Amino acid sequence: MSKLIATDEEYANWVAELKQRYRSAQIKAATKVNREVLLFYWSLGHDMVNMNIEQRWGDNVMQMLSQDLKDAMPEVNGLSVSNLYYVKRFYNTYNQDVVNLPQTGVKFEGELSEELLPQYGVNFNDKAELLFSIPWTHHKFILDKIKGDSQKGLFFVAKAVEGNWSRSVLLNHLDSNLYERSQKVVTNFSRTLPAPQSELAKELLHDPYNFDFLCVTEGFKEKELKQALIDNIVRFLMELGNGFAFLGKEFRLQVSSKEQFLDLLFYNTRIHSYVVIEVKVTEFEPSYLGQLSAYMSFVNHTLKSERDSPTIGLLICKSKDNVFAQYSLEGYNQPIGISEFEGVNVLPSNYKSTLPSIEDIEAELSKGESLKP
């Protein structure tokens, strides 16, 4: 009987569903525990700051508090002196972002959460929802990098939630100046896209793009750079950011009686838009926008459906003058962003010719074989 059941498809599917259900329950439980721990840290940070504990009990109060808490709660981790300092920085960094702001209906479950509302003045707006959603270790990494800049911190918190970043991925982005790069991109999104989507679209782009994973030879042309990007498409997608799906290089479109070939075409699942990317190996020129705008129109008329948001164009150049680029965008009513690239590894033009051929290697190996006794 057991063999019959074990091979029954419905039974096997049920067992698989039970496993998934249990995993989901585990994740929800872990998420709830994480939030409650963060809320406890928040309340502790609130007390330390508002009670001025160093002034009241001296410079060694952190060591004393750490030991007393460990004695009172020996089963609890995270009560070291260094962690208490992180807790204080956590509260000091973000308290103005989650206190006395309009509520949006976000509500946390649990006794401590309910207790915090009146006692610590936490309004659970969108920023608080994000703040209490990532692991404490992530917060410590962020606090180490942002030097008290709450907007920069909230940027990385939001990105970590959105991309479900692991600690290693978070550290990589913290070291890549992603926040600073996101502030420099030139766009006309505020004029060409509705308010919520314009902000979201701008968050997708950054400036400059780091192409340090590419190796090209001196005097490389656009075709060679684009091919190098395609050869390293996984790294290119990582550099572009979350939600980008690669659709093709030299993507063919039939427009009336003519064939058109788009250099690089992507789709972004976050904003549900096609994204046409043009890469130029020279300084920005206004004429580049005309070609990109035409490609965007072709996509809008041949690929875009009613469910898709407006197609976005991204021009990535070797360099640009920001004021000149911004003025150049004023004549375009389609959403376009202009960024730079950097970090390409340039090899000597004769690099390939200096490498030994397969024949040379085989000849050397044969020579070595003939010298054996």
C-alpha positions in Angstrom: 0.0 0.0 0.0 2.8 2.4 0.9 4.5 1.8 -2.4 1.3 2.7 -4.2 0.9 5.9 -2.3 4.6 6.8 -2.7 4.3 6.7 -6.5 1.0 8.5 -6.6 1.4 11.9 -8.3 -1.2 13.7 -6.1 0.4 12.4 -3.0 3.9 13.5 -4.1 2.6 16.9 -5.0 1.0 17.2 -1.6 4.2 16.3 0.2 6.1 18.9 -1.9 3.4 21.5 -1.1 3.7 20.7 2.7 7.5 21.2 2.5 7.0 24.6 0.8 4.4 25.6 3.3 6.7 24.8 6.2 9.6 26.7 4.6 7.2 29.7 4.1 6.2 29.5 7.8 9.9 29.4 8.8 10.7 32.5 6.7 7.7 34.4 8.2 8.7 33.4 11.7 12.3 34.5 11.1 11.1 37.8 9.6 8.9 38.5 12.6 11.6 37.7 15.0 14.0 40.0 13.1 11.5 42.8 13.3 11.0 42.4 17.0 14.7 42.3 17.6 15.2 45.5 15.6 12.3 47.1 17.5 13.9 46.2 20.8 17.2 47.7 19.6 15.3 50.8 18.5 13.7 51.2 22.0 17.1 50.6 23.6 18.7 53.2 21.4 15.9 55.6 22.2 16.5 55.1 25.9 20.3 55.5 25.7 20.0 58.8 23.7 17.1 60.4 25.5 18.4 59.4 29.0 21.9 60.8 28.2 23.3 57.7 29.9 27.0 58.7 29.5 26.4 62.0 31.2 24.3 60.4 34.0 26.5 57.4 34.7 29.9 58.1 33.2 32.0 57.0 30.2 32.1 53.4 31.3 28.3 53.0 31.3 28.3 51.0 28.1 30.6 48.3 29.6 28.5 48.3 32.7 25.2 48.1 30.8 26.5 45.3 28.6 27.6 43.2 31.5 24.4 43.8 33.5 22.2 42.9 30.5 24.2 39.7 29.9 23.7 38.8 33.6 20.0 39.5 33.4 19.5 37.7 30.0 22.3 35.2 29.6 20.5 33.5 26.8 20.4 36.6 24.6 23.0 37.4 22.0 23.8 40.9 20.8 24.5 42.6 24.1 28.2 43.2 23.6 29.7 46.7 24.1 30.3 47.1 20.4 26.8 46.1 19.5 25.3 48.6 22.0 27.3 51.3 20.2 25.7 50.1 16.9 22.3 50.3 18.5 22.8 53.9 19.6 24.1 54.8 16.1 21.1 53.0 14.6 18.6 55.2 16.5 20.6 58.4 16.1 20.9 57.9 12.3 17.2 57.2 11.5 15.1 58.6 14.3 14.1 61.8 12.4 13.0 59.6 9.4 10.5 57.4 11.3 9.2 59.8 14.0 6.4 62.3 13.5 5.8 61.4 9.9 2.4 60.6 8.4 1.2 57.0 8.9 0.4 54.9 5.8 -1.5 52.1 7.4 1.6 49.9 7.9 1.3 47.9 11.1 3.6 45.4 12.7 2.4 42.5 14.7 3.6 41.7 18.2 3.3 43.0 21.7 6.6 45.0 21.5 5.5 46.7 18.3 2.2 47.8 19.7 4.0 49.0 22.8 6.5 51.1 20.8 3.8 53.2 19.0 2.8 55.4 22.0 6.0 55.0 24.0 8.7 55.7 21.4 6.7 57.8 18.8 7.4 55.5 15.9 5.0 56.1 13.0 5.1 53.1 10.8 5.4 54.9 7.4 7.0 53.4 4.3 10.5 54.2 5.6 9.9 52.4 8.9 8.5 49.5 7.0 11.8 49.2 5.1 14.0 50.0 8.1 12.7 47.1 10.2 12.8 44.6 7.3 16.5 43.7 6.9 18.8 41.7 9.2 20.7 43.5 11.9 24.0 42.5 10.4 23.0 44.3 7.2 22.3 47.4 9.3 25.7 47.2 10.9 27.4 47.1 7.5 25.4 50.1 6.3 26.1 52.1 9.4 29.8 51.6 8.9 29.7 53.1 5.4 27.2 55.9 5.6 28.8 58.1 8.3 25.4 59.2 9.7 23.8 60.0 6.3 20.3 58.7 6.9 19.2 59.2 3.2 22.1 57.2 2.0 21.3 54.5 4.6 17.7 54.3 3.6 18.7 54.1 0.0 20.7 50.9 0.7 18.1 49.5 3.1 15.5 49.9 0.2 17.9 48.3 -2.3 18.6 45.4 0.0 14.9 44.7 0.5 14.1 45.1 -3.2 16.9 42.8 -4.3 16.9 40.5 -1.4 20.6 41.2 -1.1 22.9 38.8 0.8 25.6 40.3 3.1 28.2 39.8 0.4 26.1 41.5 -2.3 25.3 44.4 0.0 29.0 44.8 0.8 29.9 44.8 -2.9 27.4 47.6 -3.6 28.4 49.6 -0.5 32.0 49.6 -1.9 30.9 50.5 -5.4 29.7 54.1 -4.6 26.2 53.0 -5.9 24.4 55.8 -3.9 26.7 58.6 -5.3 26.3 57.2 -8.8 22.5 57.2 -8.5 22.5 60.9 -7.8 24.5 62.0 -10.9 22.5 60.6 -13.8 21.0 63.2 -16.1 17.4 62.5 -17.1 14.1 64.2 -18.2 12.0 61.6 -16.3 10.3 64.2 -14.0 8.9 65.9 -17.2 8.1 62.8 -19.3 6.9 60.2 -16.7 4.2 60.4 -14.0 5.5 61.2 -10.5 5.7 57.7 -9.0 7.2 56.0 -12.0 9.6 58.9 -12.7 11.2 58.4 -9.3 11.3 54.6 -9.7 12.8 54.8 -13.2 15.5 57.2 -12.0 16.4 54.8 -9.2 17.2 52.2 -11.8 19.9 54.3 -13.5 23.2 55.4 -12.1 26.3 57.3 -13.3 28.9 56.3 -14.1 28.5 52.7 -15.0 31.6 50.7 -14.0 32.8 48.5 -16.8 36.0 47.2 -15.1 35.0 43.7 -16.0 35.8 44.4 -19.7 39.1 44.1 -21.5 39.4 45.7 -25.0 42.3 46.7 -27.1 43.5 50.3 -27.8 41.4 52.3 -30.3 38.3 50.1 -29.6 35.1 51.0 -31.4 31.5 51.0 -30.3 30.9 47.6 -32.0 33.8 46.0 -30.0 32.7 47.6 -26.7 29.1 46.3 -27.2 30.3 42.9 -28.1 32.5 42.8 -25.0 29.4 43.8 -22.9 27.4 40.9 -24.5 30.3 38.5 -23.8 30.1 39.5 -20.2 26.3 39.8 -20.1 25.9 38.5 -16.5 28.3 41.1 -15.2 26.7 43.7 -17.3 23.2 42.9 -15.9 24.6 43.0 -12.4 26.0 46.5 -13.1 22.7 47.6 -14.6 20.9 46.5 -11.4 17.7 44.7 -10.4 15.0 43.8 -12.9 16.8 44.0 -16.2 16.3 41.2 -18.7 18.5 41.1 -21.8 16.4 40.7 -25.0 19.1 41.0 -27.7 22.0 42.8 -29.4 21.3 44.2 -32.9 17.6 43.4 -32.1 15.7 43.3 -35.4 12.5 45.3 -35.8 10.4 45.5 -39.0 9.2 49.1 -39.3 7.0 49.6 -42.3 9.1 48.4 -45.3 12.4 48.9 -43.5 14.4 46.7 -41.1 15.8 48.4 -38.1 18.4 46.9 -35.7 18.5 48.2 -32.1 22.0 48.1 -30.5 20.9 46.7 -27.1 17.4 46.0 -26.0 16.3 45.1 -22.4 13.1 44.8 -20.4 12.8 45.9 -16.8 10.4 43.9 -14.7 10.2 46.5 -11.9 8.8 49.3 -14.0 7.4 47.0 -16.8 9.2 49.0 -19.5 11.3 48.2 -22.5 14.8 49.9 -22.1 16.8 50.8 -25.2 20.5 51.2 -24.4 22.9 53.0 -26.7 26.7 52.9 -25.8 29.0 55.5 -27.3 32.8 55.4 -27.0 33.1 59.2 -27.3 32.0 62.3 -25.4 28.2 63.0 -25.4 26.8 64.7 -28.5 23.2 65.9 -28.9 22.9 64.0 -32.2 23.1 60.7 -30.3 19.7 61.5 -28.7 18.0 61.6 -32.1 19.0 58.0 -33.0 18.0 56.7 -29.5 14.7 58.5 -29.6 13.9 56.9 -33.0 14.7 53.5 -31.6 12.4 54.1 -28.7 9.6 55.1 -31.0 10.1 51.9 -33.0 9.8 49.8 -29.8 6.6 51.7 -28.7 4.9 51.0 -32.0 6.1 47.4 -32.6 6.7 45.8 -29.2 5.1 47.7 -26.4 1.7 46.6 -25.3 -1.0 48.4 -23.4 0.2 46.8 -20.2 3.7 48.1 -20.6 4.9 51.5 -19.3 6.5 53.9 -21.8 9.8 52.8 -23.3 12.9 54.3 -21.6 16.1 55.2 -23.4 19.6 55.1 -21.8 22.6 56.7 -23.5 25.9 55.6 -22.0 28.9 57.7 -23.2 32.6 58.0 -22.5 32.0 61.4 -20.9 29.5 64.2 -20.7 29.0 67.8 -19.6 26.0 67.6 -17.3 24.6 71.0 -18.1 25.1 70.6 -21.8 23.4 67.1 -21.6 20.5 68.4 -19.6 19.8 71.2 -22.0 20.0 68.8 -24.9 17.2 66.7 -23.4 14.8 69.6 -23.3 13.8 69.0 -26.9 12.7 65.4 -26.3 9.4 64.2 -24.9 10.4 60.6 -24.4 12.0 59.5 -21.1 15.8 59.4 -21.6 18.7 59.1 -19.3 22.3 60.0 -20.0 25.2 58.4 -18.1 28.9 57.8 -18.4 31.0 54.7 -18.3 34.4 54.1 -16.7 36.8 51.4 -15.7 37.3 49.6 -19.1 40.6 47.8 -19.2 42.5 48.8 -22.3 45.2 46.4 -23.6 47.9 47.3 -26.2 46.6 47.0 -29.8 49.1 44.2 -30.5 48.1 42.3 -27.4 46.6 39.4 -29.3 49.6 39.0 -31.6 51.9 38.7 -28.6 50.1 35.7 -27.2 51.5 32.3 -28.3 49.3 30.4 -30.8 48.1 26.9 -30.2 50.7 25.8 -32.8 53.5 27.5 -30.9 52.4 25.9 -27.6 52.3 22.5 -29.2 55.7 23.0 -30.8 57.2 23.9 -27.4 55.6 20.8 -25.8 56.9 18.6 -28.6 60.4 20.1 -28.2 60.3 19.3 -24.5 59.2 15.7 -25.2 62.1 15.2 -27.6 64.6 16.2 -24.9 63.5 13.5 -22.5 66.0 10.6 -22.1 
